[in-house]
Amino acid sequence: MIEEEEARRPKQRLERPLLDSWSVAELRAYIGELRAEIERAEAEIGRKDSHRSSAEAFFRRP
């Protein structure tokens, strides 16, 4: 029964560390790392959208 519940839950991509013991500087550094990862993911989305748009334009040619 527990295995079924775990299978239905989406897996987390990032590990969620305990933040209680982190200093403010460590928290700010962590936020910076997360923002950099978000930028990397958004850049990949942009590349994939560009490829898709190019393919759609190619196949719409008369």
Chimera marker file (.cmm) of the C-alpha trace (Angstrom):
<marker_set name="trace">
<marker id="1" x="0.000" y="0.000" z="0.000" r="1" g="1" b="0" radius="0.5"/>
<marker id="2" x="2.787" y="2.434" z="0.871" r="1" g="1" b="0" radius="0.5"/>
<marker id="3" x="4.616" y="1.570" z="-2.355" r="1" g="1" b="0" radius="0.5"/>
<marker id="4" x="1.528" y="2.514" z="-4.392" r="1" g="1" b="0" radius="0.5"/>
<marker id="5" x="1.332" y="5.908" z="-2.681" r="1" g="1" b="0" radius="0.5"/>
<marker id="6" x="5.024" y="6.544" z="-3.303" r="1" g="1" b="0" radius="0.5"/>
<marker id="7" x="4.644" y="5.575" z="-6.971" r="1" g="1" b="0" radius="0.5"/>
<marker id="8" x="1.832" y="8.111" z="-7.438" r="1" g="1" b="0" radius="0.5"/>
<marker id="9" x="3.751" y="10.994" z="-5.865" r="1" g="1" b="0" radius="0.5"/>
<marker id="10" x="5.904" y="12.955" z="-8.307" r="1" g="1" b="0" radius="0.5"/>
<marker id="11" x="9.604" y="12.632" z="-7.600" r="1" g="1" b="0" radius="0.5"/>
<marker id="12" x="11.415" y="15.741" z="-6.493" r="1" g="1" b="0" radius="0.5"/>
<marker id="13" x="14.265" y="16.731" z="-8.732" r="1" g="1" b="0" radius="0.5"/>
<marker id="14" x="16.171" y="18.675" z="-6.123" r="1" g="1" b="0" radius="0.5"/>
<marker id="15" x="17.156" y="17.592" z="-2.683" r="1" g="1" b="0" radius="0.5"/>
<marker id="16" x="15.488" y="19.769" z="-0.031" r="1" g="1" b="0" radius="0.5"/>
<marker id="17" x="18.091" y="20.406" z="2.645" r="1" g="1" b="0" radius="0.5"/>
<marker id="18" x="17.242" y="21.377" z="6.203" r="1" g="1" b="0" radius="0.5"/>
<marker id="19" x="17.792" y="25.109" z="6.363" r="1" g="1" b="0" radius="0.5"/>
<marker id="20" x="17.507" y="25.676" z="10.144" r="1" g="1" b="0" radius="0.5"/>
<marker id="21" x="21.206" y="25.419" z="10.858" r="1" g="1" b="0" radius="0.5"/>
<marker id="22" x="22.366" y="27.497" z="7.883" r="1" g="1" b="0" radius="0.5"/>
<marker id="23" x="23.683" y="31.022" z="8.355" r="1" g="1" b="0" radius="0.5"/>
<marker id="24" x="22.242" y="33.964" z="6.462" r="1" g="1" b="0" radius="0.5"/>
<marker id="25" x="25.297" y="33.951" z="4.181" r="1" g="1" b="0" radius="0.5"/>
<marker id="26" x="24.807" y="30.245" z="3.436" r="1" g="1" b="0" radius="0.5"/>
<marker id="27" x="21.126" y="30.825" z="2.700" r="1" g="1" b="0" radius="0.5"/>
<marker id="28" x="21.965" y="33.668" z="0.312" r="1" g="1" b="0" radius="0.5"/>
<marker id="29" x="24.549" y="31.500" z="-1.448" r="1" g="1" b="0" radius="0.5"/>
<marker id="30" x="21.972" y="28.709" z="-1.747" r="1" g="1" b="0" radius="0.5"/>
<marker id="31" x="19.465" y="31.132" z="-3.262" r="1" g="1" b="0" radius="0.5"/>
<marker id="32" x="22.128" y="32.209" z="-5.753" r="1" g="1" b="0" radius="0.5"/>
<marker id="33" x="22.710" y="28.584" z="-6.739" r="1" g="1" b="0" radius="0.5"/>
<marker id="34" x="18.981" y="28.025" z="-7.202" r="1" g="1" b="0" radius="0.5"/>
<marker id="35" x="18.652" y="31.162" z="-9.335" r="1" g="1" b="0" radius="0.5"/>
<marker id="36" x="21.540" y="29.997" z="-11.515" r="1" g="1" b="0" radius="0.5"/>
<marker id="37" x="19.821" y="26.639" z="-11.976" r="1" g="1" b="0" radius="0.5"/>
<marker id="38" x="16.557" y="28.385" z="-12.869" r="1" g="1" b="0" radius="0.5"/>
<marker id="39" x="18.400" y="30.456" z="-15.489" r="1" g="1" b="0" radius="0.5"/>
<marker id="40" x="19.964" y="27.307" z="-16.912" r="1" g="1" b="0" radius="0.5"/>
<marker id="41" x="16.557" y="25.606" z="-17.159" r="1" g="1" b="0" radius="0.5"/>
<marker id="42" x="14.985" y="28.691" z="-18.760" r="1" g="1" b="0" radius="0.5"/>
<marker id="43" x="17.801" y="28.841" z="-21.328" r="1" g="1" b="0" radius="0.5"/>
<marker id="44" x="17.143" y="25.204" z="-22.225" r="1" g="1" b="0" radius="0.5"/>
<marker id="45" x="13.441" y="25.939" z="-22.597" r="1" g="1" b="0" radius="0.5"/>
<marker id="46" x="14.340" y="28.810" z="-24.938" r="1" g="1" b="0" radius="0.5"/>
<marker id="47" x="16.546" y="26.531" z="-27.056" r="1" g="1" b="0" radius="0.5"/>
<marker id="48" x="13.837" y="23.881" z="-27.278" r="1" g="1" b="0" radius="0.5"/>
<marker id="49" x="11.176" y="26.446" z="-28.184" r="1" g="1" b="0" radius="0.5"/>
<marker id="50" x="13.471" y="27.818" z="-30.891" r="1" g="1" b="0" radius="0.5"/>
<marker id="51" x="14.046" y="24.361" z="-32.375" r="1" g="1" b="0" radius="0.5"/>
<marker id="52" x="10.344" y="23.629" z="-32.346" r="1" g="1" b="0" radius="0.5"/>
<marker id="53" x="9.530" y="26.963" z="-33.997" r="1" g="1" b="0" radius="0.5"/>
<marker id="54" x="12.138" y="26.312" z="-36.679" r="1" g="1" b="0" radius="0.5"/>
<marker id="55" x="10.734" y="22.861" z="-37.361" r="1" g="1" b="0" radius="0.5"/>
<marker id="56" x="7.174" y="24.170" z="-37.514" r="1" g="1" b="0" radius="0.5"/>
<marker id="57" x="8.224" y="26.908" z="-39.940" r="1" g="1" b="0" radius="0.5"/>
<marker id="58" x="10.049" y="24.387" z="-42.129" r="1" g="1" b="0" radius="0.5"/>
<marker id="59" x="7.080" y="22.052" z="-42.398" r="1" g="1" b="0" radius="0.5"/>
<marker id="60" x="4.620" y="24.889" z="-43.084" r="1" g="1" b="0" radius="0.5"/>
<marker id="61" x="6.454" y="25.841" z="-46.260" r="1" g="1" b="0" radius="0.5"/>
<marker id="62" x="4.322" y="25.626" z="-49.403" r="1" g="1" b="0" radius="0.5"/>
<link id1="1" id2="2" r="1" g="1" b="0" radius="0.2"/>
<link id1="2" id2="3" r="1" g="1" b="0" radius="0.2"/>
<link id1="3" id2="4" r="1" g="1" b="0" radius="0.2"/>
<link id1="4" id2="5" r="1" g="1" b="0" radius="0.2"/>
<link id1="5" id2="6" r="1" g="1" b="0" radius="0.2"/>
<link id1="6" id2="7" r="1" g="1" b="0" radius="0.2"/>
<link id1="7" id2="8" r="1" g="1" b="0" radius="0.2"/>
<link id1="8" id2="9" r="1" g="1" b="0" radius="0.2"/>
<link id1="9" id2="10" r="1" g="1" b="0" radius="0.2"/>
<link id1="10" id2="11" r="1" g="1" b="0" radius="0.2"/>
<link id1="11" id2="12" r="1" g="1" b="0" radius="0.2"/>
<link id1="12" id2="13" r="1" g="1" b="0" radius="0.2"/>
<link id1="13" id2="14" r="1" g="1" b="0" radius="0.2"/>
<link id1="14" id2="15" r="1" g="1" b="0" radius="0.2"/>
<link id1="15" id2="16" r="1" g="1" b="0" radius="0.2"/>
<link id1="16" id2="17" r="1" g="1" b="0" radius="0.2"/>
<link id1="17" id2="18" r="1" g="1" b="0" radius="0.2"/>
<link id1="18" id2="19" r="1" g="1" b="0" radius="0.2"/>
<link id1="19" id2="20" r="1" g="1" b="0" radius="0.2"/>
<link id1="20" id2="21" r="1" g="1" b="0" radius="0.2"/>
<link id1="21" id2="22" r="1" g="1" b="0" radius="0.2"/>
<link id1="22" id2="23" r="1" g="1" b="0" radius="0.2"/>
<link id1="23" id2="24" r="1" g="1" b="0" radius="0.2"/>
<link id1="24" id2="25" r="1" g="1" b="0" radius="0.2"/>
<link id1="25" id2="26" r="1" g="1" b="0" radius="0.2"/>
<link id1="26" id2="27" r="1" g="1" b="0" radius="0.2"/>
<link id1="27" id2="28" r="1" g="1" b="0" radius="0.2"/>
<link id1="28" id2="29" r="1" g="1" b="0" radius="0.2"/>
<link id1="29" id2="30" r="1" g="1" b="0" radius="0.2"/>
<link id1="30" id2="31" r="1" g="1" b="0" radius="0.2"/>
<link id1="31" id2="32" r="1" g="1" b="0" radius="0.2"/>
<link id1="32" id2="33" r="1" g="1" b="0" radius="0.2"/>
<link id1="33" id2="34" r="1" g="1" b="0" radius="0.2"/>
<link id1="34" id2="35" r="1" g="1" b="0" radius="0.2"/>
<link id1="35" id2="36" r="1" g="1" b="0" radius="0.2"/>
<link id1="36" id2="37" r="1" g="1" b="0" radius="0.2"/>
<link id1="37" id2="38" r="1" g="1" b="0" radius="0.2"/>
<link id1="38" id2="39" r="1" g="1" b="0" radius="0.2"/>
<link id1="39" id2="40" r="1" g="1" b="0" radius="0.2"/>
<link id1="40" id2="41" r="1" g="1" b="0" radius="0.2"/>
<link id1="41" id2="42" r="1" g="1" b="0" radius="0.2"/>
<link id1="42" id2="43" r="1" g="1" b="0" radius="0.2"/>
<link id1="43" id2="44" r="1" g="1" b="0" radius="0.2"/>
<link id1="44" id2="45" r="1" g="1" b="0" radius="0.2"/>
<link id1="45" id2="46" r="1" g="1" b="0" radius="0.2"/>
<link id1="46" id2="47" r="1" g="1" b="0" radius="0.2"/>
<link id1="47" id2="48" r="1" g="1" b="0" radius="0.2"/>
<link id1="48" id2="49" r="1" g="1" b="0" radius="0.2"/>
<link id1="49" id2="50" r="1" g="1" b="0" radius="0.2"/>
<link id1="50" id2="51" r="1" g="1" b="0" radius="0.2"/>
<link id1="51" id2="52" r="1" g="1" b="0" radius="0.2"/>
<link id1="52" id2="53" r="1" g="1" b="0" radius="0.2"/>
<link id1="53" id2="54" r="1" g="1" b="0" radius="0.2"/>
<link id1="54" id2="55" r="1" g="1" b="0" radius="0.2"/>
<link id1="55" id2="56" r="1" g="1" b="0" radius="0.2"/>
<link id1="56" id2="57" r="1" g="1" b="0" radius="0.2"/>
<link id1="57" id2="58" r="1" g="1" b="0" radius="0.2"/>
<link id1="58" id2="59" r="1" g="1" b="0" radius="0.2"/>
<link id1="59" id2="60" r="1" g="1" b="0" radius="0.2"/>
<link id1="60" id2="61" r="1" g="1" b="0" radius="0.2"/>
<link id1="61" id2="62" r="1" g="1" b="0" radius="0.2"/>
</marker_set>
